[in-house]
Amino acid sequence: MKNIIYTMKPFQLLSLVGLFVAFSACEQEEDYLTGDPRPSVSPYAVNSNVMIVNASPGAKLSAAAAPVANLQVNNVLVTNTATPPVALDFAYLSAPTYRGVVATPQTQIRFVNKEGGASLGSANFSIAQNSNSTVFLIDSTTRVGGQRVVRVTETLTPAPAAGKARVRFLHFSPNAPEVQVVNVTGAPATLFSARRYNELNRGSANFANFTEIDAGTFNLEVRLTSDNTPVLTLNGVNFASGKFYTVYARGLVGGAAGQELGASIILHN
């Protein structure tokens, strides 16, 4: 999967307490998720998909930085299919892919420190048959109480209408304020209205839902909701016909050495 990275220029930080975007690239080996936390109901077939995203700034950029996260499902490490199997790394900004899981009524997903095995963050989820979901490791490595694990489900059917794409925006930049995403190319003018950090719902709005838009190439601006100040310009963002995308804010306001304020774009299909 090819990823495109957008980062802020230094002068943009001055107008900010603000936000955002990076599109990254990398290939990962075939792997599988295994394990069962002794659910009260028998596990289903391996027919559900989970995408793992390390969106926690600093985990990890280099050997000297916060460690790469490995992943456990029901206390069993996620590995590749090598002999012997090797635990997969989920570094900050590594490109995600869906992985088949054994769907169970109770599934624990835990990110662990590769260099020592300490828990970075975990959560329990009920994973339904034939479902798709994305699990994010969020917050900075210095957060009091540790990092958090957030799961967002996605419905990838039916396909978008002809000439359309479906897009959603999630805000996972820990110290950034409320922002909106504006389309300066044309209609709709406001692609995504006000979003706060780790906000998945507001009123009747469910931000896990995708918005259907005309497919094409867009010039976008991320603006502070408070005064409409642009904090990031994203030119040439392509949303292809028939595709589903998640744009998620990540990084830190004032961050450096790869932890700059930005965002990533995930292609789901």
C-alpha positions in Angstrom: 0.0 0.0 0.0 1.4 3.4 -1.0 1.2 6.2 1.6 1.6 9.9 1.2 2.8 12.0 4.1 1.7 15.6 4.8 3.4 17.6 7.6 3.3 21.2 8.8 5.9 23.8 8.1 7.4 25.5 11.1 5.6 28.8 10.5 2.3 27.1 10.7 2.8 26.1 14.3 2.7 29.8 15.2 -1.0 30.1 14.4 -1.7 26.9 16.2 -2.7 25.1 19.1 -3.9 23.1 16.0 -3.6 20.2 13.6 -2.5 17.6 10.9 -1.9 15.0 7.6 0.4 12.1 6.5 0.0 9.3 4.1 2.7 6.6 4.8 4.0 3.5 2.9 5.1 0.0 3.6 4.4 -3.6 3.1 3.9 -6.2 5.8 4.1 -10.0 5.8 1.1 -12.2 5.8 0.1 -12.9 9.4 -2.7 -14.2 11.5 -4.3 -13.3 14.9 -4.9 -16.2 17.3 -6.0 -16.9 20.8 -9.2 -17.1 22.8 -9.9 -15.4 26.2 -12.3 -18.3 27.2 -15.4 -16.5 25.9 -18.8 -17.4 27.4 -19.9 -18.3 23.9 -17.9 -20.4 21.4 -15.8 -18.4 19.0 -17.0 -17.9 15.5 -15.1 -18.7 12.3 -12.1 -16.7 11.2 -14.2 -14.4 9.0 -13.8 -10.9 10.6 -11.2 -8.3 9.8 -9.3 -6.0 12.1 -6.9 -3.2 10.9 -4.3 -2.2 13.5 -3.0 1.4 13.5 -0.3 2.7 15.8 -1.2 6.4 16.0 0.7 7.1 19.2 3.4 9.6 18.7 6.9 8.3 19.5 6.0 4.6 19.4 8.4 4.3 17.5 10.8 6.3 15.2 14.2 4.9 16.0 16.1 2.6 18.4 16.6 5.5 20.7 12.9 6.5 20.8 10.0 4.9 22.5 9.8 1.2 21.6 8.0 -0.4 18.7 4.6 -1.9 19.7 4.0 -5.5 19.3 0.4 -6.7 19.5 -1.4 -9.3 21.6 -4.8 -10.7 21.0 -6.2 -12.5 24.0 -2.7 -12.6 25.5 -1.2 -14.2 22.4 1.3 -12.3 20.3 0.4 -11.5 16.7 3.0 -13.2 14.5 3.8 -13.7 10.9 3.8 -17.2 9.2 7.5 -17.8 9.4 9.0 -20.9 11.0 9.4 -20.1 13.8 6.9 -17.3 13.8 8.1 -13.8 14.5 6.1 -11.2 16.4 5.0 -8.4 14.1 6.0 -4.8 14.8 3.4 -2.0 14.6 5.6 1.1 14.5 4.2 4.6 14.5 2.9 5.5 11.0 3.5 2.0 9.6 1.0 1.2 6.9 -2.0 -0.8 8.2 -3.7 -3.8 6.5 -6.7 -5.8 7.5 -6.0 -9.1 9.3 -8.3 -12.0 9.8 -9.3 -12.7 13.4 -11.2 -15.3 15.3 -14.4 -13.3 16.2 -15.4 -13.8 19.8 -17.9 -12.1 22.2 -14.9 -11.0 24.3 -11.6 -10.2 22.5 -8.8 -8.3 24.2 -6.4 -6.3 22.0 -3.2 -5.2 23.8 -0.2 -3.3 22.5 3.0 -4.3 24.3 6.5 -2.8 24.4 8.7 -4.8 22.1 11.7 -4.0 24.4 10.5 -5.6 27.6 6.9 -6.7 27.0 5.2 -4.0 29.2 1.7 -3.2 28.3 1.2 0.1 26.4 -2.5 0.0 26.2 -5.4 -2.5 25.9 -9.1 -2.8 25.5 -11.8 -5.5 25.3 -14.1 -5.6 22.3 -16.9 -7.8 21.1 -16.0 -8.7 17.5 -19.0 -9.7 15.4 -18.9 -12.2 12.5 -18.2 -10.7 9.0 -17.3 -7.4 10.5 -14.6 -4.8 9.7 -13.0 -2.6 12.3 -9.9 -0.5 12.9 -8.1 -0.4 16.2 -6.0 2.6 17.1 -3.3 3.0 19.7 -3.5 6.7 20.6 -2.2 9.3 23.1 1.5 10.2 23.6 3.9 7.8 25.3 4.1 10.3 28.2 0.4 10.5 28.9 -0.4 10.0 32.6 -2.3 6.7 32.8 -0.7 5.4 29.6 -1.8 5.1 26.0 -5.3 4.1 25.1 -6.8 1.7 22.6 -9.8 2.8 20.5 -11.8 0.7 18.1 -13.8 2.1 15.2 -16.1 -0.2 13.2 -16.7 0.4 9.5 -19.3 -0.8 7.1 -17.8 -1.2 3.6 -21.0 -2.2 1.8 -22.8 -1.3 -0.3 -20.2 0.2 -2.6 -20.2 3.9 -3.2 -22.4 5.1 -6.1 -20.7 5.5 -9.5 -18.2 8.3 -9.5 -18.3 8.5 -5.7 -15.9 7.8 -2.8 -16.7 7.5 0.9 -14.5 9.4 3.4 -14.4 9.9 7.2 -12.2 12.0 9.5 -11.0 11.1 13.0 -9.1 13.4 15.4 -6.3 11.6 17.2 -3.8 14.4 17.8 -3.5 14.5 21.6 -2.7 18.2 22.2 -4.4 19.7 19.2 -7.6 21.8 19.5 -10.9 21.4 17.7 -10.6 21.5 13.9 -12.6 21.3 10.7 -11.6 20.1 7.2 -12.4 22.5 4.4 -12.5 21.7 0.7 -11.0 24.6 -1.2 -11.5 22.8 -4.6 -15.3 23.1 -4.7 -18.4 21.7 -3.1 -18.9 20.7 -0.4 -17.1 23.6 1.1 -16.8 22.1 4.6 -15.9 18.4 4.2 -15.8 17.7 7.9 -17.2 20.0 10.6 -15.8 20.6 14.1 -14.0 17.6 15.6 -12.3 17.3 19.0 -9.6 14.9 20.1 -10.8 11.3 20.3 -14.4 12.4 19.6 -16.3 9.6 17.9 -19.8 10.9 18.4 -21.5 14.3 18.8 -25.2 14.4 19.3 -26.8 12.2 16.7 -23.6 12.2 14.6 -21.5 9.0 14.5 -18.0 9.9 13.1 -17.4 6.3 12.3 -19.8 6.7 9.4 -18.4 7.6 6.0 -19.5 10.7 4.0 -20.1 10.0 0.3 -18.4 12.6 -2.0 -17.6 13.0 -5.7 -14.4 11.1 -6.4 -11.5 13.2 -7.6 -8.4 15.2 -6.5 -8.9 17.7 -3.7 -7.1 20.6 -2.2 -8.0 20.6 1.5 -7.3 22.9 4.4 -7.4 22.0 8.1 -8.6 25.0 10.0 -9.1 25.8 13.6 -12.8 25.8 14.4 -12.3 28.7 16.8 -11.3 31.3 14.2 -11.1 29.5 10.9 -7.3 29.9 10.8 -5.7 27.4 8.3 -3.1 25.2 10.0 -2.4 22.8 7.2 -2.8 22.7 3.5 -3.3 19.4 1.7 -3.0 19.6 -2.0 -3.6 16.9 -4.5 -5.4 14.5 -2.2 -7.0 11.8 -4.4 -10.2 10.0 -3.4 -10.8 7.4 -6.0 -14.2 6.2 -7.2 -15.5 3.2 -5.4 -13.1 3.5 -2.5 -13.4 4.0 1.3 -11.0 6.2 3.2 -10.2 7.2 6.8 -8.3 10.5 7.3 -7.0 10.6 10.9 -5.2 13.4 12.6 -2.0 12.4 14.5 1.2 13.7 15.9 1.8 16.5 18.4 1.5 20.3 18.2 5.1 21.4 18.4 6.3 17.8 17.8 9.6 17.2 16.0 11.8 14.3 14.7 8.8 12.5 13.0 6.2 13.4 15.7 5.0 16.6 14.0 1.4 17.4 13.8 -0.1 15.6 10.8 -2.5 13.1 9.6 -2.6 9.8 7.7 -5.0 8.5 5.1 -6.1 4.8 5.2 -7.5 3.1 2.1 -9.9 0.4 3.3 -10.7 -1.5 0.1 
